[in-house]
Amino acid sequence: MTSTTVVQLFVLLLAGFVGYQSIFRVPPLLHTPLMAATNALSGISLVASLVLAGSQRGTLATVLGTIAVACATANVVGGFLITDRMLAMFKRAGAPTGTSGRNLSKAEPARSTAELAP
């Protein structure tokens, strides 16, 4: 085992540990913005895999690039589906929605504590 391989394994293990710790310590309120950032990173890897698939650097590069395109596409689509599902949890039941599916109801006006008392 060369020193380069040892360093690469160390970086892989460190990245896995840091990723695990940062994902599971995120409060539930911040999961949707975190998913949006993850989708952006997946989009970058999708562009890179498209470049690799079309680089004409041999059959192996084309095959690996095509596999990377399929995996990155599945990751982006899955991320958007999960984000949409998480955002749907915050919609009010019976609230009107537009053609984009967004909640068009206005926020309720602020109430005084006297109005809230039974």
CORDAKA-V369095 format. One record per pair of residues at least 4 apart in sequence whose ideal C-beta (glycine too) atoms are under 8 Angstrom apart, sorted by sequence separation. I is the first residue (numbers start at 1). J is the second residue. D is the distance in Angstrom with one decimal. If there is no record, write none. Layout:
BEGIN
i = <I	I>
j = <J	J>
d = <D	D>
END
This chain:
BEGIN
i = <1	2	3	4	5	6	7	8	9	10	11	12	13	14	15	16	17	18	19	20	21	22	26	27	30	31	32	33	34	35	36	37	38	39	40	41	42	43	44	45	46	47	48	49	50	51	57	58	59	60	61	62	63	64	65	66	67	68	69	70	71	72	73	74	75	76	77	78	79	80	81	82	83	84	85	86	87	91	97	98	111	112	113	1	26	57	97	111	55	56	91	97	98	55	96	97	26	53	54	95	96	52	53	95	96	55	95	23	54	92	52	53	91	52	53	92	51	50	53	49	52	53	49	50	48	49	49	45	46	49	46	45	46	46	42	45	46	42	43	42	39	42	39	38	39	35	39	35	36	35	32	35	32	31	32>
j = <5	6	7	8	9	10	11	12	13	14	15	16	17	18	19	20	21	22	23	24	25	26	30	31	34	35	36	37	38	39	40	41	42	43	44	45	46	47	48	49	50	51	52	53	54	55	61	62	63	64	65	66	67	68	69	70	71	72	73	74	75	76	77	78	79	80	81	82	83	84	85	86	87	88	89	90	91	95	101	102	115	116	117	6	31	62	102	116	61	62	97	103	104	62	103	104	34	61	62	103	104	61	62	104	105	65	105	34	65	103	64	65	103	65	66	105	65	65	68	65	68	69	68	69	68	69	71	68	69	72	72	72	73	75	72	75	76	75	76	76	76	79	79	79	80	79	83	82	83	83	83	86	86	86	87>
d = <5.1	7.3	6.4	6.3	6.3	6.3	6.4	6.4	6.3	6.1	6.1	6.4	6.4	6.2	6.0	6.3	6.3	6.1	6.2	6.3	6.0	6.9	5.1	8.0	5.7	6.2	6.6	6.6	6.3	6.3	6.7	6.7	6.3	6.4	6.9	6.7	6.3	6.7	6.5	6.2	6.5	6.6	6.5	6.2	6.4	6.3	4.2	7.0	6.1	6.1	5.9	6.3	6.5	6.2	6.4	6.7	6.4	5.9	6.1	6.5	6.3	6.4	6.2	5.9	6.2	6.5	6.4	6.3	6.2	6.2	6.4	6.3	6.3	6.4	7.3	7.9	7.5	6.0	5.5	5.7	4.4	7.4	6.7	6.0	6.2	7.8	6.5	5.7	5.9	7.6	7.7	6.1	5.1	7.7	7.9	6.4	5.7	7.9	7.9	5.1	5.3	6.1	5.9	7.4	6.2	7.0	4.2	7.7	7.2	6.8	6.9	2.9	4.8	3.6	5.0	6.4	7.8	7.5	7.2	5.6	6.4	5.5	3.4	5.9	7.8	4.7	7.8	7.5	6.9	5.1	3.9	4.9	6.3	8.0	5.9	7.7	5.9	4.5	5.9	4.7	6.0	6.0	4.2	6.0	6.2	5.9	6.8	6.2	6.4	4.6	6.2	6.9	5.2	6.5	6.4>
END
